[in-house]
Amino acid sequence: MEYVTAVPHPRSEAAAPVRFARRSLALALLCGAVGAAVALLSSRQGWSAGTVTVAGGDFPLTAKGSDVTGVPAALAIVGLAALVAVFAVRRAGRLLVSVLLALSGAGTVVAALLGVTDSSALDEKAAQAAGDTSATASALTHTAWPYVAALGGALILVAGLLALRYGRRWPAMSGRYERDGTPRPRRAKPVDPDRPEDLWKALDRGEDPTGA
């Protein structure tokens, strides 16, 4: 009894890296765009709350993420710009932009986590409300929005790591070049037999202007 061994088709083996590169590209775009949007949205939400005693009563205080730290929002914008710039550069430039993208994500994560228990923004609001520079906020509470911002930064970081690992296989913005960097040949315009100059140009190119 004979056994037949299946031999993989050469075309399928050659197409596998192309498909994987496209998938990594789509995943990086999704992670980078969603991560930047999440980080920016989280920075506009309330991260902490508290009270300060004013005229014998408790005055409520709230601090948004942008009040606590502006780093996550700024790095999210940098990461989004770096994600777009990845497709505008090649070789070493793409590597540097990919590193910037990854660092933007990592910085967003660190800044967001550092803002989880930060009460300096509430203390500043307490001093303004009480008219006393020594006044501080009390009864502090914190929301989950800093962790959401950190999640957005993690998505940007994933996009940067994908760009570092597979970015060299991604296409660039210019449509006149193939993936290997060679210019695409331009199609010759059809020869008009009623225009002598077209006939001479066709002859110079070694073409038969009669189409025979």
N, C-alpha and C positions, 0 to 999 in steps of 0.2 A: 504494500500500500504506500503510495507516494504522497508526500505532504508538500504543498505549494506554499512557499514563503512570500508574503505580500511585501512588495518593494515600494517604499514611499515615492510618490511622483516628485521629480525635481522641482516642478513649478510650485507645488504645495509647500515644499521645504523653503523655497526662496520667498514665498509670500508670507510665511509665518512672521518673520521679523517686521515686515511692513505693517501687518495687522496689529501686532503688539505695540509698535510705535504709535499707531493711530489711537489705540486704546489709552495708552499712557498720556498722549496729548490731550485727549478728551477729558480724562480724569484730572489732569493738572489744571486745565481751564476751569472745570467745574469746582474743584477744591479752592482754587485761587479766588474766583469770582464770589463764590458763596462765603468763603472765609472773610474776605474784605467787607462784604455787605453785613455780615453778622457782627464783626468787630465795630464797624461804624455805627450800626444800630444800637449795639449795647452801650456804646459810649454816651448815648443821648438819654439813657434810662437812669433811674434812681439807683444808686449803689449803696447808700447808707442814709440813716435818719437818726434823729435825736431831739433833744429839747435843751433849752436854756432858760434860766429863771430871769424874767423881766417884769419889774413892778410887782413882785410877789406872786407871779403866775408863771406857768410853763409855756414857753413859746416854741412851737414845733419847727424843726429844721430838717431840710433834705439836701442831699448832695448828689448831683448827677455824676456819671462817669467822667465827663469832660471837666467837672470841678475837681475831681480827685486827681486825675492825671490825663494829660493830652497825648501821651505817648502811644497808646493803642490805636487811636484814630489816625494819628500822623503816620505810623508805620503801616497801617492798613492801606492808606493811600499810596505810600511808597511801594508796597508790595503789589498793588494793582497796576501801578505804572511799570514795575519791573516785569510783571507777567506779560504785558503787551510788548515790552521792549525785547523780550526773549526772541520774538519772531522777526525782529528788525535787524538783528545782528547775527554774526556767524563766528564759529571757532572760539577764540579766546574771549571775544566780546560776549558771546552767549554764555560762556562759563562764568564770567564775572557777574553778569546780570542774574544768572541762576543763583549764585552765592548771595547776592543782595536780596533776592526773593526769599531764600531760606532764612537769612538773618532777620528779615522783616517779620516773618512769622514767629521765629523764636523770641524776638524782642517783644512782640505783642503779647505772647504768653506770659513772659516774665513780668512785664509791666502790669498786666491785668491781675495776676496773682498777688503782686505786691500791694495792689489797691484794695484787696479784700478786706483787710482790717485797718486801712488807713483812715484816721479820723481828723487829719489836719484840715481838710476842707470844711468839715463841720465846725471845728474850733474857730476857724476864721469867720464863718457865718455867725457863730455865737458871739464873738467879740464885737462884730458889727451891730448885731441886734441889741446887745446889752449896753453898748457904748463903753465897754471896759475891755482893754486889751488882754487882761488876765482871765477873762471868762472863757470857759470851755464847755463843750457839749456833754450832756449826760444822757442816760437811758439809751445808749447807742444800739442800733439794730443794723444789720447788713442784709442785702438781698443777694440773689444768685446771679445777677447780671455780670459781675466780674468774671465768674466762671464761664458764662456764655461768651464773653469777649475772649477769654483764654482759648475756648474751643475754636472760635474764628481764627485766632492766631495759629492754632495747631493745623487747621486746614491750609492756611497759607504756607506753613512750614512743609506740609506734605507736597504741595505744588512745587516748592523750591527743590525738594529732594528728588522729585520725579524729573524736574528739569536738569538737575545735575547728573542723574543717572542715564536718562534717555534723550536729553535735549539735542544731542548731536545728530540724532536720527530725524528730528522734526524738520519740516520744510520751513523755508523763510518766506517773508511777505512777497518778495518780488516774483512775479509770474513769468518772467522772461528766462528764468533759469531752471534747469532740472535740479533734482535733489543732489546730484554730484557736483553742482556748481557750474556746469557747462552751459553756454547759451543755447537756447532752442533755435533751430534753423528757421528763418523766415520764409514763408511761402511766396513764390514768385507770382507776380500779378499776371493775369491772362494777357496774351499779346493781341492787340487790336490791329488787324491787317490794314485798316485804313489810316494808321498812324505810322509813317516811315520811321520815326525815332524809336518806336517800340520794336519794329523789325530789326533795326540795327543793334539795339540792346540785347535782343534775344540771340542774335548771331554772335555778339561778343561773349555771351555766357555759354556759347557752344550748344544752343538749343535750336531746334527746327521750328521756325516761325510758322510754317505751314501746318504743323501738327501731324504730318504724315509719318 
